[in-house]
Amino acid sequence: METSDVRKRILDVLNSARRDAAERRTRNAEAGAAYEKFLETVATKVFRQVADVLKAERLHCALETPVGAVRLTSERSASDFVEIRLDTNAARPHVVVHAERVKGRERYEETQPIREGVGIEHLTDEDVLDALAGVIGVFA
């Protein structure tokens, strides 16, 4: 094999990887902006309502808003929580609901997209509520 052919092939791969990385950074930046707006206008409000319902049912939890997420944490165990966060590791950034519960030595953990195939700017309060309803059992 000719050295010039090897060089050409490797340079093509490197250039393609650089283009892909630049496109991924652009997608992630756009998704990050849409996600911040979604957190402010949709997710935090729904989480606050769910926290109020849980407290009324004597399942006390704390609403937390760490940077880039909104989280409900059980007041009985800080290891039990449900949160919404942006996943930028996939080919297309998307919002996920993540739940964790520790019971003895067992650890329950689940992460799933809020609504697959839907852009962040199109997620609704109903989508957030549906996702939370699917994993809220960590507080039971």
C-alpha positions, 0 to 999 in steps of 0.5 A: 500500500502506498504511503500517500494512500494511507495518509489521504485516508487518515487525513479524510478520517481526521477531517470528518471527525473534526467536522462531526465534533463541530456539528455536535458542539453546535447541536449541544449549544442549541439544545442547551439554550432550549433546555434552559428555557424548558427548565424555567418555563415547564419542568420546574413548575411541574416538579413544584406541583408534584412536590406539593402533592407528595407532601400532601400525601406525607411523602416529604421531599425537597425540590432542588434546582442544581445547575442544569437540572431539577430534582425531587429528593426524598427527605427520608433518604437523599439517595432516593431522587428523581430528576430531569437533565439534558443528555448530550451523549447521544447523537441528538441531545434530549431531555431525560428523567432519571430516578434512583432509589437505594434500599439496603444493598440494592440500587434501583436506577432508571433513565429514560427520555421524556418523550422520544423523537420530540425536540426540547422546545416542543416538550410540554408540562404533560410530557414532564408529568407523564415521565414523572408518573412513570418513575415517581414510585421511588418515593413510595 
